[in-house]
Amino acid sequence: MKKACVIGWPIGHSRSPIIHNYWLKKYGIDTVYEKKAVEPKNAAHFIANLAASEFIGCNVTIPHKETAFQAVAKADEIARRLGAVNTVCLKDGVVCGTNTDGEGFIASLRHSHPKFSLMDKTAIIIGAGGAAKAIIGALLDEGVVKIGVINRTRERIHDLQMQFGSGIYEIGETISNDALKSCGLLVNTTSQGMEGQPPLELEIQSLNSNALVADIVYTPLETAFLANAKQRGNPVLGGLGMLLHQAVRGFELWFGVKPEVTTELYELIAADVQRAPKR
Ligand code: ATR
């Protein structure tokens, strides 16, 4: 059977091989998932010519997600909405692209907090980049009615308002107490709080104690932002679950088995994160 891979530049940090090789072994599928360092100048060619390669499909990570969107022959609706592809597969020899970041976030939330309802909630998203866009789209699909956006660069908030319409409102560069009071879900989509990055400094005293606080950062597994929310008694969601759940659909598309995100897999990746040298 053909192999699968993840492409990026650089690619050394990617944990996708551990995830997919765990599943390949678990489901008895006799192939491998590899890391492939692909230079930016070669990324479009690699994707467009996937059918002629040794790979059945691939994941795409930084900085190739937008290039992949341009290079696939067919991008589905989610990928078109985001202008970015993170999962590539072949359908009857045609190179197809999708994006599983948003569904990865939702699946992680449902897995960890099965009773938490998104219906008619108001959310606040910190950040307005690619990850924010993926999560906002998925939250709106799940019935969230209002989403306030906090971002350093205000124009990017306006871009999100243009794209997603009246459900999106601008909070600005920092949070307000009024915004916090009505918030049911608060999500950091920026790299603030990641090892080697500046911390996320946000006063959340006015946040309702049943509001769920999520972070897409998973290095460290629990950011200071989440630790603070947890200490206040809020339910919290770390970023590692999203990484695991976004991988599910690619595996299913390539190998025909919907894999399970088990506690064993979570602990395998968590241990790898904890072992990695701190930046
Ligand atoms: P991704 O695709 O991972 O979301 P991105 O598109 O580069 O990456 O977006 C990163 C987000 O994190 C942006 O919202 C960015 O803010 P700007 O739009 O103002 O650039 C935010 N971000 C990253 N580092 C930040 C920092 N030190 N302070 C505030 N915001 C930061």
Boltz pocket constraint, residues with backbone or C-beta under 6 A from the ligand:
constraints:
  - pocket:
      binder: B
      contacts: [[A, 126], [A, 127], [A, 128], [A, 129], [A, 130], [A, 131], [A, 132], [A, 150], [A, 151], [A, 152], [A, 153], [A, 156], [A, 189], [A, 190], [A, 191], [A, 192], [A, 198]]
      max_distance: 6.0
